[in-house]
Amino acid sequence: MNEPQASRALGPWRWSVRDRTLAVVLPARYDALGWAPFGGGFRRINQILNHQVALGDRAATEALAAHLRRVAGRAGFDPRHTAAMMTGADVSRVAAARAIARAIRRPAR
């Protein structure tokens, strides 16, 4: 596997891009509800993958779940605790931002 093109921390979460896959690694397992083609539904996960596929990559798009399971395994993640999806976007152009609120207040009624 190639070295990560980027590796960053955003709060307690870490993210990296490697082999055309953006991986967000959570510090623990979280309850997640999503529609990802691999690991979607209501699950406990500790990583989220967004894998870049080329236009016309029939092998990837005809068997989404099987392809994403292999991507997760090659990246060293346990597929049982992974949610993964695909994109045509260039994942190497990823950016992240963080905002911190000192206090959360209820809106006035």
KEVEXTI-477628 format. One record per residue: residue number from 0; residue in three letters; x, y, z of N, C-alpha, C, O, CB in turn. Coordinates in steps of 0.05 Angstrom, whole numbers. Last residue first. Glycine has a CB too. Example, Ala and Ser with C-alpha at 12.3 -4.5 7.8 and 13.67 -1.06 7.14 Angstrom:
2
R  num  residuo     n.X     n.Y     n.Z    ca.X    ca.Y    ca.Z     c.X     c.Y     c.Z     o.X     o.Y     o.Z    cb.X    cb.Y    cb.Z
R    1      SER     257     -45     142     273     -21     143     258       1     157     268      23     161     282     -12     114
R    0      ALA     264    -114     156     246     -90     156     264     -66     156     285     -66     169     226     -89     181
This chain:
109
R  num  residuo     n.X     n.Y     n.Z    ca.X    ca.Y    ca.Z     c.X     c.Y     c.Z     o.X     o.Y     o.Z    cb.X    cb.Y    cb.Z
R  108      ARG    -756     632     457    -783     626     446    -800     650     448    -823     650     440    -796     603     460
R  107      ALA    -688     628     439    -709     641     454    -736     635     441    -738     634     416    -704     671     457
R  106      PRO    -653     565     431    -663     590     420    -686     601     438    -701     586     450    -674     586     391
R  105      ARG    -605     544     479    -631     540     466    -641     566     454    -637     587     467    -652     528     485
R  104      ARG    -535     542     467    -558     553     480    -584     547     464    -583     545     440    -555     584     484
R  103      ILE    -474     517     480    -497     514     463    -521     523     478    -527     513     500    -500     484     453
R  102      ALA    -410     545     484    -435     538     497    -456     535     476    -457     550     456    -443     559     518
R  101      ARG    -366     547     449    -362     547     479    -387     538     494    -385     525     514    -353     574     488
R  100      ALA    -355     510     392    -374     527     406    -369     525     436    -367     503     447    -404     521     399
R   99      ILE    -309     505     340    -315     498     368    -334     519     380    -329     543     378    -288     497     385
R   98      ALA    -298     475     278    -309     498     293    -315     488     321    -325     466     325    -334     510     279
R   97      ARG    -255     456     226    -266     450     252    -275     476     265    -262     497     264    -245     436     270
R   96      ALA    -249     426     161    -249     450     179    -262     441     205    -277     422     207    -265     473     166
R   95      ALA    -214     397     106    -230     395     130    -228     421     146    -208     435     145    -221     371     147
R   94      ALA    -209     370      41    -203     391      60    -222     388      83    -243     376      81    -207     420      47
R   93      VAL    -185     332     -15    -200     334       9    -191     358      26    -167     365      26    -199     308      26
R   92      ARG    -162     316     -62    -167     345     -58    -184     350     -33    -196     372     -30    -182     357     -82
R   91      SER    -162     263     -67    -137     275     -58    -140     305     -53    -122     318     -41    -115     270     -78
R   90      VAL    -209     248     -90    -208     248     -61    -182     260     -50    -180     267     -27    -211     220     -50
R   89      ASP    -243     272    -141    -215     268    -134    -211     270    -104    -211     292     -93    -196     288    -149
R   88      ALA    -306     238    -151    -289     261    -145    -261     253    -138    -256     231    -129    -302     277    -121
R   87      GLY    -337     195    -155    -321     201    -179    -303     225    -174    -287     232    -191    -339     206    -202
R   86      THR    -342     149    -100    -345     176    -112    -329     177    -137    -310     162    -141    -336     198     -92
R   85      MET    -373     104     -53    -355     110     -76    -362     138     -86    -383     149     -82    -359      89     -98
R   84      MET    -368      83      16    -383      92      -8    -362      98     -29    -338      97     -25    -401     117      -1
R   83      ALA    -374      47      78    -358      56      55    -377      63      32    -398      51      28    -339      34      46
R   82      ALA    -362      34     145    -382      43     126    -366      55     102    -347      70     106    -402      65     138
R   81      THR    -341     -19     187    -334       2     167    -359       9     151    -374      -9     143    -311      -9     148
R   80      HIS    -338     -64     217    -342     -38     231    -335     -15     213    -324       6     222    -324     -38     256
R   79      ARG    -329    -106     185    -352    -108     202    -358     -81     215    -381     -76     224    -349    -130     223
R   78      PRO    -279     -98     160    -303     -91     146    -329     -92     163    -349     -79     156    -307    -110     123
R   77      ASP    -227     -69     192    -246     -91     196    -272     -84     182    -286     -65     190    -251     -97     226
R   76      PHE    -174     -45     150    -197     -40     168    -214     -65     169    -216     -81     150    -213     -17     157
R   75      GLY    -132     -45     114    -127     -55     141    -150     -50     161    -146     -52     185    -103     -42     152
R   74      ALA    -140     -35      62    -132     -12      78    -127     -20     107    -118      -3     123    -153      10      77
R   73      ARG    -159     -84      45    -133     -76      36    -122     -52      52     -98     -49      56    -133     -68       6
R   72      GLY    -211     -81      69    -192    -101      77    -163     -93      70    -145     -96      86    -199    -128      65
R   71      ALA    -234     -39      40    -231     -37      69    -210     -56      79    -193     -49      95    -258     -43      83
R   70      VAL    -233     -61     -12    -219     -36      -7    -214     -33      23    -192     -26      31    -236     -12     -17
R   69      ARG    -267    -106      -5    -238    -110     -11    -222     -85      -6    -200     -86       5    -235    -118     -41
R   68      ARG    -315     -79       5    -304     -97      26    -274    -102      21    -258    -101      40    -319    -125      25
R   67      LEU    -322     -54     -44    -315     -37     -20    -305     -54       3    -289     -45      19    -340     -22     -12
R   66      HIS    -334     -99     -76    -311     -82     -82    -302     -66     -57    -279     -64     -51    -317     -63    -106
R   65      ALA    -381    -117     -51    -357    -135     -53    -332    -118     -58    -311    -123     -46    -360    -156     -75
R   64      ALA    -415     -73     -59    -408     -82     -32    -383     -99     -32    -366     -96     -15    -432     -98     -20
R   63      LEU    -416     -67    -118    -408     -46     -99    -398     -57     -72    -376     -51     -64    -431     -27     -94
R   62      ALA    -410     -92    -171    -411    -107    -146    -401     -88    -124    -379     -91    -113    -393    -133    -147
R   61      GLU    -409     -55    -211    -428     -77    -213    -430     -93    -188    -450    -107    -184    -420     -95    -236
R   60      THR    -369     -18    -199    -397     -10    -197    -417     -32    -200    -440     -29    -192    -402      11    -217
R   59      ALA    -320     -45    -206    -326     -33    -180    -356     -28    -178    -368     -33    -157    -311      -6    -177
R   58      ALA    -323     -62    -259    -317     -82    -238    -324     -71    -210    -334     -86    -193    -287     -89    -239
R   57      ARG    -329     -14    -288    -352     -33    -285    -347     -53    -262    -366     -61    -249    -357     -47    -311
R   56      ASP    -313      45    -290    -301      22    -276    -323       3    -269    -334       3    -247    -286      32    -250
R   55      GLY    -332      92    -314    -332      67    -329    -319      43    -316    -316      22    -328    -319      71    -355
R   54      LEU    -289     134    -281    -312     133    -297    -311     107    -314    -290     102    -327    -315     158    -316
R   53      ALA    -258     106    -223    -256     118    -249    -283     115    -264    -297      96    -260    -233     106    -265
R   52      VAL    -270     121    -154    -270     102    -177    -270     118    -203    -279     141    -204    -296      84    -176
R   51      GLN    -250     131     -88    -252     143    -115    -250     121    -136    -232     105    -137    -229     164    -119
R   50      HIS    -285     118     -29    -266     108     -49    -271     120     -76    -293     119     -86    -267      77     -50
R   49      ASN    -288     134      34    -299     144       9    -279     138     -13    -258     150     -14    -306     175      11
R   48      LEU    -303     104      97    -287     106      73    -302     118      50    -326     113      47    -276      78      65
R   47      ILE    -299     107     166    -316     114     143    -297     118     119    -278     132     120    -333     141     148
R   46      GLN    -296      70     226    -284      82     203    -304      86     181    -323      70     177    -260      66     193
R   45      ASN    -325      47     266    -303      64     274    -286      74     251    -265      85     255    -286      50     295
R   44      ILE    -395      34     279    -372      35     261    -350      51     274    -355      68     292    -379      47     234
R   43      ARG    -453       0     283    -432      11     301    -406      10     284    -397     -11     277    -429      -4     328
R   42      ARG    -512      18     244    -488       1     251    -471      15     271    -474      39     276    -471      -5     225
R   41      PHE    -565      18     203    -557      26     230    -535       7     239    -540     -17     242    -582      25     250
R   40      GLY    -543      29     135    -563      21     155    -555      32     182    -540      51     184    -567      -9     155
R   39      GLY    -481       6     105    -502      25     110    -523      14     129    -520      -9     139    -516      32      84
R   38      GLY    -438     -25      89    -440     -17     118    -461       3     123    -461      16     144    -413      -6     126
R   37      PHE    -438       1      26    -425     -20      43    -426     -10      72    -415      11      78    -396     -26      34
R   36      PRO    -468      43       8    -472      17      -5    -458      -6      10    -465     -29       6    -463      17     -33
R   35      ALA    -496      85      59    -473      76      44    -478      48      32    -491      31      45    -448      76      62
R   34      TRP    -535     110      88    -544      96      64    -520      87      47    -523      82      23    -562     113      48
R   33      GLY    -536     107     161    -529     117     135    -539     100     112    -550      78     116    -499     121     133
R   32      LEU    -521     117     226    -544     111     209    -538     123     181    -534     148     179    -571     122     221
R   31      ALA    -481      93     279    -484     108     254    -508      98     238    -515      75     239    -458     105     236
R   30      ASP    -449      95     339    -473      88     326    -475     105     301    -472     130     302    -498      91     345
R   29      TYR    -378      84     339    -401     102     342    -425      89     329    -423      74     310    -395     130     329
R   28      ARG    -320      62     371    -343      55     354    -366      74     360    -372      79     384    -351      26     358
R   27      ALA    -268     114     371    -283      91     383    -305      83     364    -309      96     344    -294      98     412
R   26      PRO    -246     153     340    -231     143     364    -243     119     378    -231     106     394    -228     166     383
R   25      LEU    -249     140     269    -261     150     293    -246     139     317    -235     117     315    -291     143     295
R   24      VAL    -222     158     209    -219     139     231    -229     152     257    -219     172     265    -190     128     234
R   23      VAL    -235     162     144    -239     177     168    -240     156     190    -257     139     190    -266     195     167
R   22      ALA    -202     159      83    -210     143     107    -212     163     130    -193     177     136    -189     121     113
R   21      LEU    -207     159      15    -207     177      38    -217     160      62    -239     149      60    -225     203      33
R   20      THR    -169     127     -34    -190     124     -13    -186     144       9    -165     145      22    -190      95      -2
R   19      ARG    -127     123     -69    -153     134     -79    -176     130     -59    -199     129     -67    -160     121    -105
R   18      ASP     -85     107     -35     -95      89     -56    -123      97     -65    -141      80     -68     -95      60     -46
R   17      ARG    -105     149      17     -86     129       8     -99     112     -13    -122     104     -10     -75     112      32
R   16      VAL    -113     200      62    -119     192      35     -97     173      26     -74     180      27    -122     216      16
R   15      SER    -142     206     128    -119     203     110    -130     196      82    -153     186      80     -99     182     120
R   14      TRP    -160     230     193    -166     224     165    -141     222     149    -121     235     155    -186     244     153
R   13      ARG    -186     223     259    -163     225     241    -172     219     213    -191     203     209    -139     206     249
R   12      TRP    -221     255     312    -221     239     288    -196     244     272    -185     266     272    -246     244     271
R   11      PRO    -222     292     353    -214     265     360    -212     246     335    -203     224     338    -233     253     380
R   10      GLY    -202     344     311    -214     337     336    -205     309     343    -181     302     339    -245     338     335
R    9      LEU    -173     318     262    -194     338     264    -209     331     289    -228     314     289    -212     338     238
R    8      ALA    -110     305     235    -128     301     257    -148     324     257    -141     347     252    -113     300     284
R    7      ARG     -85     275     174     -92     298     191    -110     289     214    -123     268     213    -106     320     174
R    6      SER     -49     262     120     -58     250     145     -62     272     164     -43     287     171     -37     228     155
R    5      ALA     -42     247      51     -48     267      72     -56     252      97     -68     230      95     -70     286      63
R    4      GLN     -25     204      25     -19     229      13     -24     252      33     -12     273      31     -37     233     -12
R    3      PRO       6     148      58     -16     167      56      -7     193      42      15     202      47     -28     174      84
R    2      GLU      42     102      16      41     119      39      18     139      36      11     147      14      68     134      44
R    1      ASN      10      45     -14      25      70     -15      23      85      11       4      81      26      15      87     -38
R    0      MET      17     -24       0       0       0       0      18      25       0      39      25      13     -19       0      24
